[in-house]
Amino acid sequence: MATAVVQAKIDNDLKITAERYLTSWGLDTSTAIRMFLAKVVETHSIPFTIGSQEDGFYNSGNVKWITESQEQANRGEFVFKTADELDKMAI
């Protein structure tokens, strides 16, 4: 496996503070960055919420829809046989 060097300019105080946390967890900065990048590849997304929760998938409207859908499914009233059927109902 070939390796690559990643360089980033970040605020020194941020670096120092982050390294204190990482060290307390038994990690170094390079390992934390590798973990982050591996999770990006695994999930095809950024592995944390950016912005407020209200802006993300689990906003109040979607949570309500998910909860109601689960309740209907539990009663046998709202069951999809394919992902396409679900997509047609998605908000």
N, C-alpha and C positions, 0 to 999 in steps of 0.2 A: 504494500500500500504506500503510495507516494504521499508525502505530507506537504502542506502549504503554510505559509506564514500569513497571519491576519493581523493587520495593524489598524487601530482606530484611535482617533483623538477624542478623549473624554475629559471632563472636568476632574482635576486631581483629587478634590475632596470626595467626589463620587467614587473614584477608584479606591481610595483609601478606606472609605466606609464600607463599600461592597466587599473588599478583601477581608476586612475584619469579620463580617458575617460569614463569608465563605470559609475562612480559616476555622471559625468556630464549628462549622459543619464538616470539617475535614477535607475541604476542597480548595483547589487553587483556581486562579482566574482562567487559566487555559482549560481546565477540566470543566468549569462551569460553562464556558463558551461552547465547548464540544457538546455538552449535554443539551444546551439550548439548540444548537444547529441540528443535532440528531433528532430532537423532538419536532423541529420544523419539517424535516424530511419525513418522519414517521406520520405526522398528522396532516401534512400539506397545509399548515396554517401556523400562525404565531400562537405559541402555547399559553397565552394569557389574554385577558380581556384588555383591549385598548379603548379608552374612553369610559364613560359611565356604563353601568350595567343596563341602564334604560336604553342605551344605544345598541346593545348587543342582541344576540339571539334570544337571551332569556329576559326580554323586556316584559312589562306587565301584560301587554296584549298577547304575546306568544305563550307566556306562562298560563294565562287564562285559557287559551285555546288548547294547550297541551293537557291541562287538568280536566277540562270538560271532555276532551276526546278520550282520555283514560277512563273517566267515569262511564262514558257511553260504551266503551269497549268492554268494561267490566260487566255491564248489563247486557252485552251481546248485541248492542244496537249500532255499533259504529266500528265495523271491522273491514279492513281493506285486504283484498286478496293480492294486490300488486302495488309496487311503489308508484306506478303511474296513476292508480286510483287515488292514492294519498296526495300526489302532486296536484291533482285537479282540485283538491279541497284546501290546499295550503293557502295561508294568508299571503 
